[in-house]
């Protein structure tokens, strides 16, 4: 893999991990348009490195929150930090179960079916539009909210459904404060990303994989910088009710994807 390719992938991963446009949906569209059905041997290693970079960027952006959570967990007291960490754990349950129990079934959705991806992008657009019009409140995320948001994160495994878009929109539509919704959405994905990385490392699929250090380093740096910028930007956009721009974008891309498949399939 060339360094420039790794940087491009890193930027795409960093931006789409946090911006509500569905990275998996865009990947399926790109694969269909380019006619690329191959999977490079080093792709899993690159994916692991890029996902680690975006997880690290989230930790850096929310370093104070992460530190407070760890202090709360290891203080063995029922405080705000401990309660928040429990909500994060609750939110992880649906996606973890779906990922473990239905891994093979989910793979069937990643075969370049642009009509499906297009409709999922339109659903993402609708969620973002509704969330953008919701009133801002001071309501924190409850235990019940955490589970419902976790269900939306599980649904967002489907290509075309944006993870950040689905979780933030669900949280806001449940009546939660917009800034708190964005904070919870970004923090809840960190354990899942790290868990997925651990699973890939322990699976043995990376054994024997060789790839040059420079492309990996370049991709990691690009994903970290792009992720840091996108995460910070998204918090400000959610607080200022600017999700409608992404709603319009997702709707247009969804329509284009559906039209493209009918016109050129």
C-alpha positions, 0 to 999 in steps of 0.5 A, spaced: 500 500 500 502 506 498 503 512 503 498 516 499 493 511 499 493 510 507 493 517 508 486 518 504 483 512 507 485 515 514 482 521 512 476 518 510 476 513 516 477 519 521 471 524 518 466 518 517 467 515 524 464 522 527 460 525 521 453 523 520 454 520 513 455 513 514 462 510 512 460 503 511 454 506 506 459 510 502 464 504 502 459 500 498 457 506 493 465 506 492 466 499 491 460 498 486 462 504 482 469 502 481 467 495 480 472 493 486 470 486 489 477 485 491 480 485 499 487 486 499 491 482 504 493 488 508 486 491 509 484 488 516 491 490 519 490 497 516 482 497 518 485 495 525 490 501 525 485 506 523 480 504 528 485 505 533 487 512 531 479 514 531 478 511 538 484 514 540 482 521 537 475 520 541 479 519 548 483 525 547 477 530 545 474 527 551 480 526 556 477 529 562 471 525 561 475 519 560 479 520 566 473 522 571 470 515 568 476 511 570 476 515 577 469 513 578 470 506 577 476 505 581 473 509 587 468 504 588 463 509 590 456 510 587 457 517 584 456 520 577 462 517 574 460 510 576 453 511 573 455 514 567 460 508 566 454 503 567 450 507 562 455 506 557 456 499 558 448 498 557 449 502 551 454 497 548 449 490 549 445 491 543 450 492 538 455 487 542 449 481 541 448 483 534 455 483 532 456 476 535 450 472 534 449 475 527 455 476 524 455 472 518 448 474 516 450 482 517 455 480 511 450 479 506 448 486 507 455 488 504 455 486 497 454 492 493 446 493 494 446 500 492 438 500 493 438 498 500 444 503 502 440 508 498 434 507 502 438 506 509 441 513 507 434 516 506 432 514 513 439 517 516 437 523 513 430 523 516 433 522 523 438 527 522 432 532 520 427 530 525 433 531 531 435 538 528 428 540 529 428 538 536 428 543 542 434 543 546 434 541 553 438 540 559 435 532 560 441 527 561 441 520 558 437 515 563 438 508 563 432 506 559 435 512 554 442 508 554 439 502 552 434 505 546 440 509 544 444 502 544 439 499 539 440 504 534 447 503 534 446 496 533 441 498 527 447 502 525 451 496 523 447 496 516 451 500 511 447 506 510 445 508 517 450 512 520 452 510 527 453 517 530 447 520 526 443 514 529 445 515 536 445 522 536 438 523 533 435 517 537 438 521 544 435 528 542 429 525 540 428 522 546 429 529 549 436 529 551 440 535 551 444 535 544 451 537 547 450 531 552 447 526 546 453 528 542 458 526 548 454 520 550 454 518 542 462 518 541 464 515 548 459 509 547 463 507 541 470 507 544 469 500 548 466 497 542 472 499 537 477 497 542 473 490 543 473 489 535 480 491 535 482 486 540 477 481 537 481 482 530 488 481 533 486 475 537 482 471 531 489 470 528 487 473 521 493 478 522 498 472 522 503 472 517 500 479 514 506 484 512 505 491 510 510 497 511 511 501 517 510 508 513 503 507 510 501 504 517 504 510 520 501 515 515 494 512 515 494 512 523 496 520 523 491 522 518 485 518 521 487 521 528 488 528 526 481 527 521 478 524 527 480 529 532 477 535 528 471 531 526 469 529 533 470 536 535 466 539 529 460 535 530 459 537 537 459 544 535 454 542 530 449 538 534 449 544 539 448 549 534 442 545 530 446 544 524 444 537 522 440 539 517 446 540 512 448 532 513 440 530 512 440 534 505 447 530 503 445 523 506 438 524 502 441 526 495 447 521 496 441 516 497 437 518 491 443 518 487 445 511 489 438 508 488 438 511 481 445 509 479 443 502 481 437 502 476 440 506 471 447 502 470 446 495 474 
